[in-house]
Amino acid sequence: MKNHYPGLLPKVHLWLDVALLNLCFFVAYLLRFDNVDGFLENEYINLLLVANLVWIFTIHIFKTYLFTRLSYHFNTQLAAFLKAVTVHAAVITAFLYLTKQGEDYSRYQFLMTYCFFVATSTLSRAAVVIFLKMYRQAGYNFNRYAIVGRGELAQLIREFYNDRKELGYRYYGMLQPSEHSGSGIDEIESLVKGKQLDYLYCCLSEMTDEQVREVIKMGERQRTQIRLVPDFRGFVTNMATIEYHDMYPIIQINTKPFSSLNEQTVKRAFDLIFSVIVMILGAPVFFLVWAAIKISSPGPVFFKQQRSGRWGELFYIYKFRSMRVDADKMGLQHSKGDDDPRITPIGRILRKSRLDELPQFINVLKGEMSVVGPRPLYKYDVDMLMEAAPHDFQRLLTVKPGITSIGQINVGYADTVAKNVERLKYDLQYLKSYSVFDDVQLIFRTVQVMVLGRGQ
């Protein structure tokens, strides 16, 4: 029997949640009024009917139950459910108060309904996930699949399902169509028919266009789903996306991270808001550092140096001066840490606490830097990385440099080729996706470094 109960899991969750919504509403009513007499005759039954209609409308808009066997995960499904519950509660609240009926209903009953609903639905999802994992690992509810292709890509597909047995996919072999496509397709069809395969994965890099067309026709005859697998290795890290131009799929390679209008707007807005807040609330700290530098050593308070920014464009970075004014007489070289004779006494404190970086918020306001991003480098370091890891470093230049970065936090100051490359690898992780939450996390970790005095 093929495709065991396809699409059953979304339906189970949908109707289970509808049942739980009604049950939780009734239980909350019972706890509030301690009496079920007249429930069907008062205004609460009308509210329950409205709640059901709004719930169906909400999950339809947000596609709460639109998932497959591969995309079904507890965290993602719970997040989708909580989003729908939040919108549902907001709509019901607005409905009650806009119709001036809010005072006719118990707030306690309203709150308890949603508390029970969230708790019971969360537990039901956890129970389903645990049950499915155990059920599939025991060898039930599995999908049969085979692979057309014998190369590295085919091995990756097999390893994916071997490592995720809870998904319930059972392997039935690899096949390679011969140069004469007819005989090869006959062999594939014999396996598909004999094993009643649910899925056939086709590695496009190992097949001709004619073979692909014949496999698709065979899949239609045998009612087997065909999955075409292009070889995206080598540019998956560029976050490839597929857009449809009419009926033609177009693969777009993201050569410019954070290039979408939404990402650019959110990141720039966060940079501006956070920088303004720091500049205003941190004004006393700015003044104290300024005074300490002015009193402790002769020379200017601020220090500027040319660094490499986005697309390799040069700009001047601003810092509080932590070295003697004649430091350049010893030659341009990396800091030697605590033993560096060029660093002033107050400069050591500034470097340990990273307070010397505060003026870089001016660079952020000017649009030359971001709060979070790979650190801007000297020309010396740029030349070093262009020789050691040219492709990776070129990709790093596609975003604005930042005051702090994941590489700076994990590796710290880089004074060798090995450390620079290691920090580069960490920073490349940041380019895979953008979220304000990730930026906030990195800022909190930076504050920890500042408080503990782990800067250099």
N, C-alpha and C positions, 0 to 999 in steps of 0.2 A: 504494500500500500504506500503510495507516494504522498509527500507533503502532509505530514501528520497534523491535522487540525490547523490549516493555515489561517492566520489572522485571529485565532481564538483568544490569545493573551490580551490584546487591546480591548476586545469585547468584554472579557472577564473583568478587567479593571474598570471599564466604563460603567457597567451595570452594577458592579459591587460598590462603587463610589456613590452612585445614585441611591442604592439601597441604604448605604451608611448615612447619607445626608438626611434621608427621611427618618431613619431610626434614631439618629442623634437629635434631631429636632423634637421627636416625640419624647425621648428620654429626658431631655432638658426641660420640656414642658411639664412632664410628670414630677421632676425634682422641684421645679419652681412652684407648682400649684398643688402638688400632692393629690391630684384628682383628675381622672380622665373623663368624667362625666361632662358632656357638652362640648368635647374637643371638636367634633365634626360640625357643631352648630355655631361656634363663635368665629371671630375674625382670624384666629391662628391658622385655621385650615386654608383660608385664602392666602395668607402669607406663605404657607408651605407650598402651595401651588405656584405662586410667583417665584419662590426660591428655586423650584425645580426647572421652571422655564428659563430663568436667568442662568442656571448652571449649565443647561444644555446649550444655550446660546454662547456662553463663555468658553466652554471646552471646544466648541466648533470654531470659534474665532482664533483661539490660541493653539488649536490642533494638539491638545493635551495628550491624546491617546494615539497619536500618529507615530508609531515606532515599529521596528522590525526586530527579528531575533538578534541580529548583530548590534543594533543600537540600543537594545534594552539593558539599562543599567539602573541600579537603585538610586544613585545620586541624581542622575539626569531626570528620571521619572518623578522623583520626589520634588525636585526643583520646579518642574513643569506643573505639578499638582499644586504646590504652594503658591505659584504665580496665579493660577486660576482661582484658588480660594481667596487670595487677597483681593482680586478684582471683583469676585462675586460678593464678598462682604461689603466692599465699597459701593457697588451698585445697589445692593439691597438697602444699605444705610441711606444713600442718596434718595432712593425711591420713597422710603418711609418719611423722611423729613421734607422732601419736596411736595409730597401729598398731604403733609401735616398730620400724619398718622403715627409718628414716632412715639408720642406719649401714650398711645393705646397699647403698646407692647412692652414687655418686661426686658430691660437691658440685661438682666441676669440670665434670662432664658436665651437671649440672642447670643451673648458671649459664650455660654456653656455649649450651645449648639456647635459653634465653630471649634471650640477646644476639643470636644469629643470627636468631631469630624476629622480634624487634623491628626489626632492621636490614633484613632482606629484605622484611618486610611494608611498612615505611616506603618503601623504594625502589620496591616494586611499586605502591603508591598514587601516588607521585610520577610514575611512568611512565604510569599510567593517566590521571591528570589532564592531563599534557602531551599525550598522544596524543589524548584527547577534544577538548581545546582546538584542536589543529591540525586534527583530522578535521572538526570542526563548522565551524570557520572556512573550511574548504575547500568547504563546502556539502553535506556528507554527514551522515547520521544527524540530520536536522532534523525538528521538529514543525511542522505547518502550523497557523496560527491566524488568526482574523479577530475583529473587535470589533463588537458591536452598540452603537452610540452614536457621537456625533461631537463631544462636548464636551471639556472640559479633562481629565476623568478618563480618557477614551479615549486622549487624547494621552499622558498619563502612562504608561499601559500600553504603548503603542507605544515610547515613549522608553526604558522599562525594558529591553525586549528589544533595541532598537537599540544600547544601551550595553553589553549583555552578549551579544555574538554567540557566545561560547563555550558558552552554554546551548543553542544549536541550535534557535531558534524562528524560523520564516520567516513574514513578514507577508503576508496576502492581502486586506487591505482593511477599510474601516469601512462599516457599514450602519446605517440608521436606520429602524425600522419606522414605517409611516404611521399616521395616526390610526385608519384602518380596519385592524385587526390582521391580517386575513386576507391581503390583498395583500402586506403587509410580510413576513409569515412565509414566503410563497411565494418571495419574492426571496431571503430568507436561506437557505432550503432549497436553492434552485438553486445558490447559491454553495458551500454546504457539500458538496453532492453532486458538483458539477463539479470542485472543487479537492481533494476528499477531505480535508477539514479534520480535524485531530486534536482541536483545541480551539476553542471559541467563547466569547469573553468577553462577558458581558452587563452593561452599566452600569445598575444598578438604578434610579439616579436619573432615567434617561431612558426607562424602560419602565413600562408598566402591569402590574398583577398578572396580567391575562389574557394579555398578550404573553409574560410570563415562563413561564407554564404551557404555552403553545403552543410556545415555543422548546424547553423541556425534552422535550416529546413528540416534537418534530422530531429532537432529539438522540438519543432512543431509536431512532427509525426509521433514522437514518443512522449509528448507532453512533459518534457524536461526543460527546466529553466537554464538558459545559457548565460554565463557571465563572462564578458570580454575583459581581459586584464591587460591594459597597456603597460609598457615598461616605463614607469615614472622615476625609476631610481636615478639619482644624480641631481634631480632638481625638486624632489619632494620638499626639501627644506625651504624652498622658495614659496611654499604655500600655494601650490597650483590650485586653481579653481576652474570650474567648467561653466561657461555661459552658453545659452542657446540663442543663435541667430536664426530665427524662424525654426527650421527643423534640424539645423546643423550645429552639433556641439563644438564649441571653441574652447580650447584649453588656454587659459591665461596664466602666465608665470609672473608672480609678484616680484618684480625686480626692484621695487621701491617699497620697503616696509612702511607701514603707517601711511600709505598713500591714498587710502579711501577718504572721502570727504568727512565721514563720520569719525574715523580714527584721528584725522588731523585736527578736527574741531575740538574733540574731547581732550586730546593730549595738550593742545595749545591752551585751551581754557583752563585745564588743571594747572599747567605751568604758570600762567598769569596769576590765577587766584592764589595758589600756594606761595608764589614769590612775593606778592603784595602783602600777604598775611605775615610772612617771615620778616619782611623789611619793616613793617609797622611794629609788630610785637617784639622783634629783635633789636629795635633801635637802641635801647639801653646797652645791650651787649656790644653792638657796633661801636658805640661811643666809648665804652670801657676798653675795648681792644685798641681802638684808635689812640686813646690816651696812653695806654701801656706801651705801645710801640713808640709813640712820640717821646715819652719820658725816658725809656730804657736805652734807645740807641739813636744816633744822628741819622738823618736821611728821610726820605719820603715814607709816608705811612703805607701807601699802596704800591703794588708791584704789578707790572703788566708784561706779558710775554706772548710772542706769536705762537699760535698753535694751529693744528689742522682740524677744520670743521667738516660739515657735511659736504660731500662731493669733493673733498680735499681742499676746499677754499680756506684760505688763511684768515685768521682773525686774532685780535688781542684779548687774551683772557686776563681777568682782574683777580688779584689776591691781596690779602694783607701781607706785607713784607715780613718774611721770617729769617732772611739772611742779611749779612752785612752788605753795605752798599758797594764794597769793593770785591764782592764774591766772584764777579766775572773775571777778575785778574788771574784766578786759579784755573781758568779754562772752563768751557761748557762741559759739564759732566754730571752724571747722576748723583743724587744725594747719597752720602755714606751713612745715613741714619744718625744715631745719637753721637757718633764719633766725628761727624762732619764739622770741621772748625769754622765753616762759613755761617753756620746757624747761630743766631743770637739766643740768649737765655730765654727771652719771652717767645722767640720763634719756636723753640722746642715744645713749649706748652701749646702753642697754636697748632703745630703740626700733629701732636698727639691727640688733641681734641678736635682736629680738623676745622677749627674756627678760622684758619687762614683762608678757607674756601668760601666764606660768606659773601664776599663781594661778587662772586660769580652769579649771584641772583640778578645782578645788573645785566650780565650777558644773557640771562634767560629773558629778562624784560625786553631786551633789544632783539630777541629772536635768534641769537647766535647759538644758544644752547638750550637744552631742556633740563628739568630738575633730575630726571633719570635717563641715562643713556650711557654709551661707552665713553670713557674718559678721553678728552682731547689730548693729542700727543705732540711732542716736540718733532721737529723735522728729522732728527736723529732716529727717533723711535719709528717714525713712519717709514724711513728708508730700510730700517732693520726688518720690519714686518712685511714690507713689500717684497723683500728677498726671501724671508722664511715662510710666509704663508700668503702669497699674493691674492689668491681668489677669495679666501676668507676675509682678509683685510679690506679688499675692495667692497665686499658686501657690508662691512661695518661702516664704511664711509657713506652709505646710503641713508643714514639717519643722523640727526643732530647729536653732538656729544652732550654728555650730562655732567652734573655736579657729582652724582654718585652713580654707581652701576653694580650689577651683580658680580662682575669680575673684580672690581675694586674692593668689594666687601669680602669675597672669598679668597682672593690672592693678595690684595693689598698693593703696595708699591712694587713696581716691576723694574728691576735694574739689570736684567739679563734677557737674552733672547728667549730662553726657556720659560721664564716667568711671563714675558710679554705674550708668548703664544698661548700659555695656559690661561691667562686673563682674557685673551681674545676668544678662546673657546667658550668660556662662561658667558661673555657678552653676546655671542652669537645666539645663545639660547633665548635671550631677551627679544630677538627679532622675530621669533616664530609667531607670536601673537601679542596684541596689546590690550591691556585692561587697566583701569584706574586702580583696581584692587592690587594688582601686581606692583604698581608704582608705590602705593601706600605701604605695602609690605617691605619693599626695599628701603624706603625712607625710615621706617621704624628700625630696621636692622642697622642702618647708618647711624641713627641716634644712639643705639647701643654701643657702637664702636666709639662714638664721640664721648659718651659718658664713661666708658671703661678706659679711655685713653689709649686705644689700639691703633690710632692713625700713625702715619709716617710722613 
